[in-house]
Amino acid sequence: MAAALRLERIGDLVFCASYDIIDVTGQRHPTAPALEKVFWYRPLFQTGRGREYLLQHRRDPCRILWSEWSPGWQFNDATFARSPDAFENPDLADVLISCYRHET
């Protein structure tokens, strides 16, 4: 906090297991798919941020999952482009969100 408030008085700063300054408003909106995947399974898809993410990024999460779930499969851009257009389905976000929000 001191560095953020009085930067001219700080020469060097090392963070070590402490609280950082965060952009609370900015965290309400999704970032790039490669960064967003950290939150996929629970926190992301339980929030409005998750729905917004899926509306903005339809194919990117699927490509990441293809790569992670089949690490030995060497698919290329052409193969991925032939994948079903289901990614563009307007109901995609609602269907995926409902899968993560079901009660057991």
TAVENGI-V502235 format. One record per run of one state. SS is the DSSP state (H for helix, E for strand, L for the rest). FROM is the first residue (numbers start at 0). LEN is the number of residues. If there is no record, write none. Layout:
# TAVENGI-V502235
ss=SS from=FROM len=LEN
ss=SS from=FROM len=LEN
This chain:
# TAVENGI-V502235
ss=L from=0 len=1
ss=H from=1 len=4
ss=L from=5 len=1
ss=H from=6 len=3
ss=L from=9 len=16
ss=H from=25 len=3
ss=L from=28 len=4
ss=H from=32 len=7
ss=L from=39 len=4
ss=H from=43 len=3
ss=L from=46 len=1
ss=H from=47 len=9
ss=L from=56 len=2
ss=H from=58 len=11
ss=L from=69 len=7
ss=H from=76 len=5
ss=L from=81 len=3
ss=H from=84 len=4
ss=L from=88 len=3
ss=H from=91 len=10
ss=L from=101 len=3
